[in-house]
Amino acid sequence: MNRIDFYFDFISPYSYLATTRIPDFERQHRACFRWLPVNLPKLIHLSGNIPPGNVRNKALYSLRDLKRWADYLDVPFRMIMPGSFDSRPALRIAGALEGEKRTRFCRAVFDELWSGGVDAKKPDWLQRIFARRQLPAAWQTLDSDAFEANTRTALKAGAFGVPTFFLHGRGRPEMFFGLDHMDFLARACDASGRNRRL
């Protein structure tokens, strides 16, 4: 199996779109994704990057690009204005969960937020997700700052935004940034599989 670290923040629409590709990707390319929540604003700041919303032309382009990607992937999408909600409560829960539980929780949060299932501007948006997706109530009390440690790890590895993927194999993990680079990630996975069979 190809082991892939997937760094994300729930405030990232491109991370949401990437998650919609992961199930098919795992089947088609013999891959296993490890979901790693990060503090995106901190990662952007520490890496010297600039948020897309701070550059007017980039923000306008991104909005059109996101709609184009959602149409291409045939998934529901509703734009949430940058800075309109705090993802840290959900990141804390995600960091405390492991394995399939983390994946289930993260998928639910991404799907409900970015498909328009819940309104992120409402103060109880996370509680609404728990109710709509029938997630275990006990998870709401979980708390972990693992996402902050993940942020530092991602930064040290070279990340400057999300979604960022690191493919593990021989030697140093190979980094792929952005939804549009998942095809290159797929090619690298397939090449890795061929090399292992030789």
MARFIVO-641190 format. One record per residue: x, y, z of N, C-alpha, C in turn. Coordinates in Angstrom, 2 decimals, always signed. Layout:
N
+---------+---------+---------+---------+---------+---------+---------+---------+---------+
|     n_x |     n_y |     n_z |    ca_x |    ca_y |    ca_z |     c_x |     c_y |     c_z |
+---------+---------+---------+---------+---------+---------+---------+---------+---------+
|       X |       Y |       Z |       X |       Y |       Z |       X |       Y |       Z |
...
+---------+---------+---------+---------+---------+---------+---------+---------+---------+
***
This chain:
198
+---------+---------+---------+---------+---------+---------+---------+---------+---------+
|     n_x |     n_y |     n_z |    ca_x |    ca_y |    ca_z |     c_x |     c_y |     c_z |
+---------+---------+---------+---------+---------+---------+---------+---------+---------+
|   +0.84 |   -1.20 |   +0.00 |   +0.00 |   +0.00 |   +0.00 |   +0.88 |   +1.26 |   +0.00 |
|   +0.43 |   +2.27 |   -0.73 |   +1.10 |   +3.56 |   -0.73 |   +0.59 |   +4.36 |   +0.48 |
|   +1.49 |   +4.79 |   +1.35 |   +1.12 |   +5.56 |   +2.53 |   +1.23 |   +7.05 |   +2.23 |
|   +0.13 |   +7.77 |   +2.46 |   +0.07 |   +9.19 |   +2.13 |   -0.40 |   +9.98 |   +3.34 |
|   +0.38 |  +10.98 |   +3.75 |   -0.05 |  +11.93 |   +4.77 |   -0.84 |  +13.04 |   +4.09 |
|   -2.02 |  +13.31 |   +4.60 |   -2.92 |  +14.31 |   +4.03 |   -3.14 |  +15.41 |   +5.07 |
|   -2.53 |  +16.57 |   +4.84 |   -2.67 |  +17.71 |   +5.75 |   -3.81 |  +18.60 |   +5.27 |
|   -4.68 |  +19.00 |   +6.19 |   -5.89 |  +19.75 |   +5.83 |   -6.33 |  +20.64 |   +6.98 |
|   -7.20 |  +21.59 |   +6.65 |   -7.94 |  +22.37 |   +7.64 |   -9.36 |  +22.47 |   +7.10 |
|  -10.35 |  +22.41 |   +7.99 |  -11.75 |  +22.46 |   +7.57 |  -12.12 |  +23.78 |   +6.91 |
|  -11.33 |  +24.83 |   +7.10 |  -11.64 |  +26.11 |   +6.47 |  -11.23 |  +26.13 |   +5.00 |
|  -10.59 |  +25.09 |   +4.52 |  -10.07 |  +25.05 |   +3.16 |  -11.04 |  +24.37 |   +2.19 |
|  -11.63 |  +25.13 |   +1.26 |  -12.54 |  +24.49 |   +0.29 |  -11.82 |  +23.51 |   -0.63 |
|  -10.57 |  +23.78 |   -0.95 |   -9.83 |  +22.84 |   -1.80 |   -9.57 |  +21.53 |   -1.06 |
|   -9.40 |  +21.60 |   +0.26 |   -9.26 |  +20.36 |   +1.03 |  -10.56 |  +19.56 |   +0.97 |
|  -11.69 |  +20.25 |   +1.08 |  -12.98 |  +19.55 |   +0.95 |  -13.06 |  +18.82 |   -0.39 |
|  -12.74 |  +19.52 |   -1.46 |  -12.83 |  +18.89 |   -2.79 |  -11.86 |  +17.72 |   -2.89 |
|  -10.69 |  +17.85 |   -2.28 |   -9.74 |  +16.74 |   -2.29 |  -10.31 |  +15.51 |   -1.58 |
|  -11.04 |  +15.73 |   -0.48 |  -11.59 |  +14.59 |   +0.25 |  -12.59 |  +13.81 |   -0.59 |
|  -13.26 |  +14.48 |   -1.51 |  -14.24 |  +13.76 |   -2.34 |  -13.56 |  +12.82 |   -3.33 |
|  -12.27 |  +13.03 |   -3.57 |  -11.52 |  +12.17 |   -4.50 |  -10.83 |  +11.00 |   -3.80 |
|  -10.69 |  +11.10 |   -2.49 |   -9.87 |  +10.12 |   -1.76 |  -10.41 |   +8.69 |   -1.85 |
|  -11.72 |   +8.42 |   -1.67 |  -12.17 |   +7.02 |   -1.72 |  -11.80 |   +6.30 |   -3.01 |
|  -12.06 |   +6.93 |   -4.16 |  -11.70 |   +6.31 |   -5.44 |  -10.18 |   +6.21 |   -5.59 |
|   -9.49 |   +7.24 |   -5.13 |   -8.03 |   +7.26 |   -5.23 |   -7.44 |   +6.08 |   -4.47 |
|   -7.92 |   +5.83 |   -3.27 |   -7.39 |   +4.73 |   -2.47 |   -7.59 |   +3.38 |   -3.17 |
|   -8.76 |   +3.20 |   -3.77 |   -9.04 |   +1.93 |   -4.47 |   -8.19 |   +1.79 |   -5.73 |
|   -8.08 |   +2.85 |   -6.49 |   -7.43 |   +2.77 |   -7.80 |   -5.91 |   +2.73 |   -7.72 |
|   -5.36 |   +3.28 |   -6.65 |   -3.90 |   +3.42 |   -6.59 |   -3.28 |   +2.75 |   -5.36 |
|   -4.00 |   +1.81 |   -4.78 |   -3.51 |   +1.04 |   -3.64 |   -2.87 |   +1.95 |   -2.60 |
|   -3.69 |   +2.92 |   -2.14 |   -3.19 |   +3.94 |   -1.23 |   -3.98 |   +3.96 |   +0.07 |
|   -3.34 |   +4.45 |   +1.10 |   -3.98 |   +4.64 |   +2.39 |   -3.61 |   +6.05 |   +2.88 |
|   -4.63 |   +6.90 |   +3.04 |   -4.41 |   +8.27 |   +3.47 |   -4.47 |   +8.37 |   +5.00 |
|   -3.53 |   +9.10 |   +5.57 |   -3.57 |   +9.42 |   +6.99 |   -3.97 |  +10.88 |   +7.11 |
|   -5.16 |  +11.12 |   +7.67 |   -5.74 |  +12.46 |   +7.77 |   -5.09 |  +13.21 |   +8.93 |
|   -4.46 |  +14.36 |   +8.63 |   -3.72 |  +15.12 |   +9.63 |   -4.19 |  +16.58 |   +9.65 |
|   -5.00 |  +16.94 |  +10.66 |   -5.49 |  +18.32 |  +10.75 |   -4.37 |  +19.29 |  +11.11 |
|   -4.42 |  +20.48 |  +10.52 |   -3.45 |  +21.54 |  +10.82 |   -4.17 |  +22.87 |  +11.01 |
|   -3.46 |  +23.81 |  +11.59 |   -3.94 |  +25.18 |  +11.74 |   -3.48 |  +25.95 |  +10.50 |
|   -4.36 |  +26.08 |   +9.51 |   -3.96 |  +26.66 |   +8.23 |   -3.51 |  +28.11 |   +8.35 |
|   -4.24 |  +28.99 |   +9.05 |   -3.73 |  +30.37 |   +9.15 |   -2.32 |  +30.44 |   +9.73 |
|   -2.03 |  +29.59 |  +10.72 |   -0.69 |  +29.60 |  +11.31 |   +0.33 |  +29.06 |  +10.32 |
|   -0.02 |  +28.00 |   +9.59 |   +0.90 |  +27.44 |   +8.60 |   +1.22 |  +28.46 |   +7.51 |
|   +0.20 |  +29.17 |   +7.05 |   +0.42 |  +30.20 |   +6.03 |   +1.34 |  +31.29 |   +6.57 |
|   +1.08 |  +31.73 |   +7.79 |   +1.89 |  +32.80 |   +8.38 |   +3.34 |  +32.36 |   +8.58 |
|   +3.53 |  +31.20 |   +9.19 |   +4.89 |  +30.74 |   +9.50 |   +5.70 |  +30.46 |   +8.24 |
|   +5.03 |  +30.06 |   +7.16 |   +5.75 |  +29.74 |   +5.92 |   +6.02 |  +30.98 |   +5.07 |
|   +5.42 |  +32.13 |   +5.46 |   +5.61 |  +33.34 |   +4.66 |   +4.66 |  +33.43 |   +3.48 |
|   +3.67 |  +32.56 |   +3.44 |   +2.69 |  +32.57 |   +2.37 |   +1.67 |  +33.70 |   +2.61 |
|   +0.80 |  +33.93 |   +1.62 |   -0.26 |  +34.95 |   +1.72 |   -1.60 |  +34.27 |   +1.48 |
|   -2.60 |  +34.47 |   +2.34 |   -3.92 |  +33.87 |   +2.11 |   -4.50 |  +34.32 |   +0.78 |
|   -5.15 |  +33.42 |   +0.04 |   -5.72 |  +33.79 |   -1.26 |   -6.67 |  +34.97 |   -1.17 |
|   -7.43 |  +35.05 |   -0.07 |   -8.40 |  +36.14 |   +0.08 |   -7.76 |  +37.51 |   +0.20 |
|   -6.46 |  +37.56 |   +0.48 |   -5.77 |  +38.85 |   +0.61 |   -5.32 |  +39.42 |   -0.72 |
|   -5.45 |  +38.65 |   -1.77 |   -5.07 |  +39.12 |   -3.11 |   -6.35 |  +39.11 |   -3.95 |
|   -6.85 |  +40.30 |   -4.28 |   -8.18 |  +40.41 |   -4.89 |   -8.33 |  +39.54 |   -6.13 |
|   -7.41 |  +39.64 |   -7.06 |   -7.54 |  +38.87 |   -8.30 |   -7.48 |  +37.37 |   -8.05 |
|   -6.63 |  +36.97 |   -7.11 |   -6.53 |  +35.55 |   -6.77 |   -7.82 |  +35.07 |   -6.12 |
|   -8.42 |  +35.90 |   -5.26 |   -9.67 |  +35.53 |   -4.61 |  -10.79 |  +35.36 |   -5.64 |
|  -10.87 |  +36.27 |   -6.59 |  -11.91 |  +36.17 |   -7.63 |  -11.70 |  +34.94 |   -8.49 |
|  -10.45 |  +34.68 |   -8.84 |  -10.15 |  +33.49 |   -9.64 |  -10.48 |  +32.22 |   -8.87 |
|  -10.10 |  +32.18 |   -7.60 |  -10.33 |  +30.98 |   -6.79 |  -11.81 |  +30.64 |   -6.71 |
|  -12.66 |  +31.65 |   -6.59 |  -14.10 |  +31.39 |   -6.51 |  -14.59 |  +30.72 |   -7.79 |
|  -14.16 |  +31.23 |   -8.93 |  -14.55 |  +30.59 |  -10.20 |  -13.94 |  +29.20 |  -10.32 |
|  -12.69 |  +29.06 |   -9.89 |  -12.00 |  +27.79 |   -9.99 |  -12.66 |  +26.73 |   -9.11 |
|  -13.06 |  +27.10 |   -7.91 |  -13.71 |  +26.17 |   -7.01 |  -15.03 |  +25.66 |   -7.60 |
|  -15.79 |  +26.56 |   -8.18 |  -17.06 |  +26.15 |   -8.80 |  -16.80 |  +25.22 |   -9.99 |
|  -15.76 |  +25.52 |  -10.73 |  -15.40 |  +24.68 |  -11.87 |  -15.00 |  +23.28 |  -11.41 |
|  -14.19 |  +23.20 |  -10.34 |  -13.79 |  +21.90 |   -9.79 |  -14.99 |  +21.13 |   -9.25 |
|  -15.89 |  +21.81 |   -8.55 |  -17.06 |  +21.14 |   -7.99 |  -17.92 |  +20.55 |   -9.12 |
|  -18.06 |  +21.31 |  -10.21 |  -18.81 |  +20.80 |  -11.36 |  -18.11 |  +19.59 |  -11.97 |
|  -16.80 |  +19.69 |  -12.10 |  -16.02 |  +18.61 |  -12.69 |  -16.11 |  +17.34 |  -11.86 |
|  -16.02 |  +17.49 |  -10.53 |  -16.08 |  +16.34 |   -9.64 |  -17.52 |  +15.90 |   -9.35 |
|  -18.48 |  +16.71 |   -9.79 |  -19.90 |  +16.43 |   -9.60 |  -20.22 |  +16.27 |   -8.11 |
|  -19.82 |  +17.28 |   -7.32 |  -20.10 |  +17.28 |   -5.89 |  -20.77 |  +18.60 |   -5.52 |
|  -21.62 |  +18.59 |   -4.49 |  -22.25 |  +19.84 |   -4.06 |  -21.22 |  +20.78 |   -3.45 |
|  -21.43 |  +22.07 |   -3.66 |  -20.47 |  +23.05 |   -3.14 |  -21.17 |  +24.38 |   -2.89 |
|  -20.97 |  +24.91 |   -1.69 |  -21.42 |  +26.27 |   -1.38 |  -20.27 |  +27.02 |   -0.74 |
|  -19.91 |  +28.15 |   -1.33 |  -18.75 |  +28.91 |   -0.84 |  -19.04 |  +29.49 |   +0.54 |
|  -18.04 |  +29.42 |   +1.40 |  -18.07 |  +30.06 |   +2.72 |  -17.02 |  +31.16 |   +2.70 |
|  -17.41 |  +32.36 |   +3.06 |  -16.48 |  +33.47 |   +3.02 |  -15.32 |  +33.24 |   +4.00 |
|  -14.09 |  +33.50 |   +3.57 |  -12.93 |  +33.31 |   +4.46 |  -13.10 |  +34.09 |   +5.76 |
|  -12.72 |  +33.45 |   +6.85 |  -12.78 |  +34.10 |   +8.15 |  -14.15 |  +34.11 |   +8.81 |
|  -15.12 |  +33.45 |   +8.20 |  -16.48 |  +33.51 |   +8.75 |  -16.74 |  +32.46 |   +9.82 |
|  -15.82 |  +31.51 |  +10.01 |  -15.98 |  +30.55 |  +11.10 |  -14.62 |  +30.07 |  +11.58 |
|  -14.61 |  +29.57 |  +12.82 |  -13.39 |  +29.08 |  +13.46 |  -13.41 |  +27.56 |  +13.43 |
|  -12.46 |  +26.98 |  +12.75 |  -12.43 |  +25.52 |  +12.60 |  -11.75 |  +24.81 |  +13.77 |
|  -11.15 |  +25.55 |  +14.69 |  -10.34 |  +24.92 |  +15.73 |  -11.11 |  +23.94 |  +16.62 |
|  -12.37 |  +24.21 |  +16.99 |  -13.08 |  +23.20 |  +17.78 |  -13.15 |  +21.84 |  +17.08 |
|  -13.40 |  +21.87 |  +15.78 |  -13.45 |  +20.61 |  +15.01 |  -12.06 |  +20.01 |  +14.85 |
|  -11.05 |  +20.86 |  +14.68 |   -9.67 |  +20.37 |  +14.57 |   -9.24 |  +19.68 |  +15.86 |
|   -9.67 |  +20.19 |  +17.00 |   -9.32 |  +19.59 |  +18.28 |   -9.91 |  +18.18 |  +18.40 |
|  -11.15 |  +18.03 |  +17.95 |  -11.79 |  +16.71 |  +17.99 |  -11.10 |  +15.77 |  +17.02 |
|  -10.85 |  +16.26 |  +15.81 |  -10.19 |  +15.42 |  +14.80 |   -8.84 |  +14.93 |  +15.30 |
|   -8.09 |  +15.80 |  +15.97 |   -6.78 |  +15.41 |  +16.48 |   -6.84 |  +14.37 |  +17.58 |
|   -7.97 |  +14.33 |  +18.29 |   -8.11 |  +13.36 |  +19.38 |   -8.57 |  +12.00 |  +18.89 |
|   -9.22 |  +11.97 |  +17.74 |   -9.69 |  +10.70 |  +17.17 |   -8.56 |  +10.04 |  +16.37 |
|   -8.73 |   +8.74 |  +16.12 |   -7.72 |   +8.01 |  +15.35 |   -8.37 |   +7.14 |  +14.30 |
|   -7.60 |   +6.80 |  +13.28 |   -8.02 |   +5.84 |  +12.27 |   -9.34 |   +6.15 |  +11.61 |
|  -10.20 |   +5.14 |  +11.50 |  -11.48 |   +5.28 |  +10.82 |  -12.40 |   +6.26 |  +11.52 |
|  -12.28 |   +6.38 |  +12.84 |  -13.11 |   +7.35 |  +13.57 |  -12.77 |   +8.77 |  +13.13 |
|  -11.47 |   +9.06 |  +13.00 |  -11.08 |  +10.39 |  +12.53 |  -11.57 |  +10.62 |  +11.11 |
|  -11.41 |   +9.63 |  +10.25 |  -11.85 |   +9.78 |   +8.87 |  -13.35 |  +10.03 |   +8.80 |
|  -14.13 |   +9.27 |   +9.56 |  -15.58 |   +9.44 |   +9.57 |  -15.97 |  +10.85 |  +10.02 |
|  -15.35 |  +11.31 |  +11.10 |  -15.65 |  +12.64 |  +11.62 |  -15.28 |  +13.72 |  +10.60 |
|  -14.08 |  +13.63 |  +10.05 |  -13.61 |  +14.65 |   +9.11 |  -14.46 |  +14.71 |   +7.86 |
|  -14.84 |  +13.56 |   +7.34 |  -15.71 |  +13.54 |   +6.15 |  -17.03 |  +14.23 |   +6.46 |
|  -17.59 |  +13.95 |   +7.64 |  -18.86 |  +14.54 |   +8.01 |  -18.75 |  +16.06 |   +8.09 |
|  -17.69 |  +16.55 |   +8.72 |  -17.51 |  +18.00 |   +8.87 |  -17.33 |  +18.65 |   +7.50 |
|  -16.42 |  +18.12 |   +6.69 |  -16.21 |  +18.69 |   +5.35 |  -17.50 |  +18.68 |   +4.53 |
|  -18.17 |  +17.55 |   +4.49 |  -19.37 |  +17.43 |   +3.66 |  -20.45 |  +18.40 |   +4.08 |
|  -20.71 |  +18.48 |   +5.38 |  -21.79 |  +19.34 |   +5.86 |  -21.45 |  +20.83 |   +5.69 |
|  -20.21 |  +21.20 |   +5.94 |  -19.83 |  +22.60 |   +5.80 |  -19.88 |  +23.07 |   +4.36 |
|  -19.23 |  +22.33 |   +3.48 |  -19.00 |  +22.83 |   +2.13 |  -20.08 |  +22.43 |   +1.12 |
|  -20.98 |  +21.54 |   +1.51 |  -22.12 |  +21.25 |   +0.63 |  -23.31 |  +22.12 |   +0.98 |
|  -23.21 |  +22.86 |   +2.09 |  -24.31 |  +23.72 |   +2.51 |  -25.26 |  +23.06 |   +3.48 |
|  -24.88 |  +21.91 |   +4.01 |  -25.75 |  +21.22 |   +4.95 |  -25.97 |  +21.98 |   +6.24 |
|  -24.93 |  +22.68 |   +6.70 |  -25.04 |  +23.54 |   +7.88 |  -24.46 |  +24.91 |   +7.53 |
|  -24.89 |  +25.90 |   +8.29 |  -24.43 |  +27.26 |   +8.09 |  -23.27 |  +27.52 |   +9.05 |
|  -22.07 |  +27.69 |   +8.51 |  -20.88 |  +27.86 |   +9.35 |  -20.91 |  +29.16 |  +10.14 |
|  -21.76 |  +30.09 |   +9.75 |  -21.85 |  +31.36 |  +10.50 |  -22.66 |  +31.21 |  +11.78 |
|  -23.41 |  +30.12 |  +11.92 |  -24.18 |  +29.88 |  +13.14 |  -23.23 |  +29.38 |  +14.23 |
|  -23.39 |  +29.85 |  +15.46 |  -22.46 |  +29.44 |  +16.51 |  -22.50 |  +27.95 |  +16.85 |
|  -23.62 |  +27.29 |  +16.53 |  -23.75 |  +25.87 |  +16.86 |  -23.56 |  +24.96 |  +15.65 |
|  -22.77 |  +25.43 |  +14.65 |  -22.62 |  +24.66 |  +13.42 |  -22.05 |  +23.26 |  +13.68 |
|  -21.12 |  +23.14 |  +14.63 |  -20.52 |  +21.84 |  +14.89 |  -21.52 |  +20.90 |  +15.56 |
|  -22.31 |  +21.40 |  +16.48 |  -23.34 |  +20.59 |  +17.13 |  -24.37 |  +20.12 |  +16.11 |
|  -24.68 |  +20.98 |  +15.15 |  -25.63 |  +20.61 |  +14.09 |  -25.08 |  +19.46 |  +13.24 |
|  -23.78 |  +19.47 |  +13.00 |  -23.18 |  +18.37 |  +12.24 |  -23.29 |  +17.07 |  +13.01 |
|  -23.02 |  +17.13 |  +14.31 |  -23.15 |  +15.93 |  +15.13 |  -24.56 |  +15.37 |  +15.04 |
|  -25.56 |  +16.24 |  +15.09 |  -26.95 |  +15.78 |  +15.05 |  -27.32 |  +15.25 |  +13.67 |
|  -26.95 |  +15.98 |  +12.63 |  -27.32 |  +15.58 |  +11.27 |  -26.66 |  +14.27 |  +10.85 |
|  -25.40 |  +14.07 |  +11.28 |  -24.67 |  +12.87 |  +10.86 |  -24.68 |  +11.76 |  +11.91 |
|  -25.39 |  +11.99 |  +12.99 |  -25.52 |  +11.01 |  +14.07 |  -24.15 |  +10.52 |  +14.55 |
|  -23.26 |  +11.47 |  +14.79 |  -21.95 |  +11.16 |  +15.31 |  -22.05 |  +10.92 |  +16.82 |
|  -21.18 |  +10.08 |  +17.38 |  -21.23 |   +9.82 |  +18.82 |  -21.11 |  +11.10 |  +19.65 |
|  -22.06 |  +11.31 |  +20.54 |  -22.07 |  +12.53 |  +21.36 |  -20.80 |  +12.66 |  +22.18 |
|  -20.22 |  +11.55 |  +22.60 |  -19.01 |  +11.58 |  +23.43 |  -17.85 |  +12.27 |  +22.71 |
|  -17.86 |  +12.24 |  +21.38 |  -16.78 |  +12.87 |  +20.65 |  -16.74 |  +14.39 |  +20.87 |
|  -17.88 |  +14.98 |  +21.20 |  -17.93 |  +16.43 |  +21.37 |  -17.08 |  +16.90 |  +22.54 |
|  -16.78 |  +16.01 |  +23.48 |  -15.99 |  +16.40 |  +24.64 |  -14.49 |  +16.18 |  +24.42 |
|  -14.13 |  +15.60 |  +23.28 |  -12.71 |  +15.33 |  +23.01 |  -11.95 |  +16.63 |  +22.76 |
|  -10.72 |  +16.65 |  +23.17 |   -9.91 |  +17.86 |  +23.03 |   -8.45 |  +17.47 |  +22.89 |
|   -7.82 |  +17.94 |  +21.83 |   -6.41 |  +17.64 |  +21.60 |   -5.78 |  +18.79 |  +20.81 |
|   -4.55 |  +19.12 |  +21.15 |   -3.84 |  +20.13 |  +20.37 |   -2.90 |  +19.48 |  +19.35 |
|   -3.21 |  +18.24 |  +18.98 |   -2.37 |  +17.53 |  +17.99 |   -2.28 |  +18.30 |  +16.68 |
|   -3.34 |  +19.05 |  +16.35 |   -3.31 |  +19.80 |  +15.08 |   -2.23 |  +20.87 |  +15.09 |
|   -1.89 |  +21.38 |  +16.27 |   -0.80 |  +22.37 |  +16.34 |   +0.55 |  +21.70 |  +16.09 |
|   +0.73 |  +20.51 |  +16.66 |   +1.97 |  +19.76 |  +16.41 |   +2.05 |  +19.36 |  +14.94 |
|   +0.91 |  +18.97 |  +14.35 |   +0.89 |  +18.63 |  +12.92 |   +1.29 |  +19.83 |  +12.08 |
|   +0.87 |  +21.02 |  +12.51 |   +1.21 |  +22.25 |  +11.77 |   +2.72 |  +22.43 |  +11.72 |
|   +3.36 |  +22.24 |  +12.85 |   +4.82 |  +22.38 |  +12.90 |   +5.51 |  +21.30 |  +12.06 |
|   +4.97 |  +20.08 |  +12.11 |   +5.56 |  +18.99 |  +11.33 |   +5.43 |  +19.27 |   +9.84 |
|   +4.25 |  +19.73 |   +9.43 |   +4.02 |  +20.04 |   +8.02 |   +4.94 |  +21.16 |   +7.55 |
|   +5.08 |  +22.19 |   +8.37 |   +5.95 |  +23.32 |   +8.02 |   +7.39 |  +22.84 |   +7.84 |
|   +7.86 |  +22.04 |   +8.77 |   +9.23 |  +21.54 |   +8.71 |   +9.46 |  +20.69 |   +7.46 |
|   +8.40 |  +19.98 |   +7.03 |   +8.53 |  +19.13 |   +5.84 |   +8.45 |  +19.92 |   +4.55 |
|   +8.06 |  +21.20 |   +4.63 |   +8.03 |  +22.04 |   +3.43 |   +6.66 |  +22.55 |   +3.05 |
|   +5.62 |  +22.26 |   +3.82 |   +4.27 |  +22.68 |   +3.47 |   +4.10 |  +24.18 |   +3.69 |
|   +3.22 |  +24.79 |   +2.89 |   +2.93 |  +26.22 |   +3.01 |   +1.44 |  +26.49 |   +2.88 |
|   +0.64 |  +25.44 |   +2.73 |   -0.81 |  +25.55 |   +2.59 |   -1.41 |  +24.16 |   +2.58 |
|   -2.71 |  +24.10 |   +2.30 |   -3.41 |  +22.81 |   +2.21 |   -4.38 |  +22.86 |   +1.02 |
|   -4.73 |  +21.69 |   +0.50 |   -4.31 |  +20.36 |   +0.90 |   -2.87 |  +20.06 |   +0.46 |
|   -2.14 |  +19.44 |   +1.37 |   -0.78 |  +19.00 |   +1.06 |   -0.69 |  +17.51 |   +1.35 |
|   -0.04 |  +16.80 |   +0.44 |   +0.11 |  +15.35 |   +0.54 |   +1.60 |  +15.00 |   +0.55 |
|   +1.95 |  +14.03 |   +1.38 |   +3.31 |  +13.49 |   +1.38 |   +3.23 |  +11.99 |   +1.14 |
|   +3.85 |  +11.55 |   +0.05 |   +3.88 |  +10.13 |   -0.29 |   +5.12 |   +9.51 |   +0.31 |
|   +4.91 |   +8.49 |   +1.13 |   +6.03 |   +7.80 |   +1.77 |   +6.46 |   +6.61 |   +0.92 |
|   +7.73 |   +6.43 |   +0.85 |   +8.29 |   +5.31 |   +0.10 |   +9.73 |   +5.16 |   +0.51 |
|  +10.59 |   +5.11 |   -0.47 |  +12.01 |   +5.06 |   -0.16 |  +12.53 |   +6.46 |   +0.05 |
|  +13.34 |   +6.62 |   +1.07 |  +13.96 |   +7.92 |   +1.31 |  +12.96 |   +8.95 |   +1.81 |
|  +13.23 |  +10.20 |   +1.47 |  +12.42 |  +11.32 |   +1.94 |  +11.04 |  +11.32 |   +1.29 |
|   +9.98 |  +11.58 |   +2.08 |   +8.63 |  +11.63 |   +1.50 |   +8.54 |  +12.70 |   +0.41 |
|   +7.77 |  +12.41 |   -0.63 |   +7.60 |  +13.35 |   -1.74 |   +6.34 |  +14.17 |   -1.53 |
|   +6.47 |  +15.50 |   -1.64 |   +5.36 |  +16.41 |   -1.38 |   +4.60 |  +16.76 |   -2.65 |
|   +3.27 |  +16.83 |   -2.52 |   +2.38 |  +17.28 |   -3.60 |   +1.41 |  +18.27 |   -2.98 |
|   +1.34 |  +19.47 |   -3.54 |   +0.46 |  +20.50 |   -2.99 |   -0.72 |  +20.76 |   -3.92 |
|   -1.90 |  +20.75 |   -3.35 |   -3.08 |  +21.20 |   -4.08 |   -3.89 |  +20.08 |   -4.70 |
|   -5.17 |  +20.36 |   -4.82 |   -6.11 |  +19.45 |   -5.46 |   -5.66 |  +19.07 |   -6.86 |
|   -5.14 |  +20.06 |   -7.59 |   -4.76 |  +19.83 |   -8.98 |   -3.51 |  +18.96 |   -9.11 |
|   -2.83 |  +18.66 |   -8.01 |   -1.65 |  +17.79 |   -8.08 |   -1.93 |  +16.36 |   -7.62 |
|   -3.20 |  +16.06 |   -7.38 |   -3.53 |  +14.68 |   -7.00 |   -3.28 |  +13.71 |   -8.16 |
|   -3.35 |  +14.21 |   -9.39 |   -3.06 |  +13.33 |  -10.53 |   -1.57 |  +12.97 |  -10.55 |
|   -0.71 |  +13.93 |  -10.22 |   +0.72 |  +13.63 |  -10.12 |   +0.98 |  +12.68 |   -8.96 |
|   +0.24 |  +12.86 |   -7.87 |   +0.34 |  +11.94 |   -6.74 |   -0.05 |  +10.54 |   -7.17 |
|   -1.10 |  +10.42 |   -7.96 |   -1.55 |   +9.12 |   -8.45 |   -0.47 |   +8.46 |   -9.30 |
|   +0.15 |   +9.23 |  -10.18 |   +1.21 |   +8.68 |  -11.03 |   +2.38 |   +8.19 |  -10.19 |
|   +2.71 |   +8.95 |   -9.14 |   +3.81 |   +8.55 |   -8.27 |   +3.47 |   +7.26 |   -7.52 |
|   +2.22 |   +7.14 |   -7.10 |   +1.77 |   +5.90 |   -6.42 |   +1.88 |   +4.71 |   -7.36 |
|   +1.42 |   +4.89 |   -8.59 |   +1.47 |   +3.78 |   -9.55 |   +2.90 |   +3.40 |   -9.88 |
|   +3.77 |   +4.39 |  -10.01 |   +5.19 |   +4.11 |  -10.29 |   +5.82 |   +3.39 |   -9.10 |
|   +5.46 |   +3.79 |   -7.90 |   +5.98 |   +3.14 |   -6.71 |   +5.56 |   +1.68 |   -6.66 |
|   +4.30 |   +1.42 |   -7.04 |   +3.81 |   +0.05 |   -7.07 |   +4.54 |   -0.80 |   -8.09 |
|   +4.82 |   -0.24 |   -9.26 |   +5.56 |   -0.97 |  -10.30 |   +6.97 |   -1.30 |   -9.82 |
|   +7.60 |   -0.32 |   -9.15 |   +8.97 |   -0.54 |   -8.67 |   +9.02 |   -1.64 |   -7.62 |
|   +7.98 |   -1.72 |   -6.78 |   +7.97 |   -2.75 |   -5.75 |   +7.80 |   -4.14 |   -6.34 |
|   +7.12 |   -4.21 |   -7.49 |   +6.90 |   -5.53 |   -8.13 |   +8.11 |   -6.01 |   -8.88 |
|   +9.02 |   -5.09 |   -9.23 |  +10.22 |   -5.48 |  -10.00 |  +11.23 |   -6.21 |   -9.13 |
+---------+---------+---------+---------+---------+---------+---------+---------+---------+
***
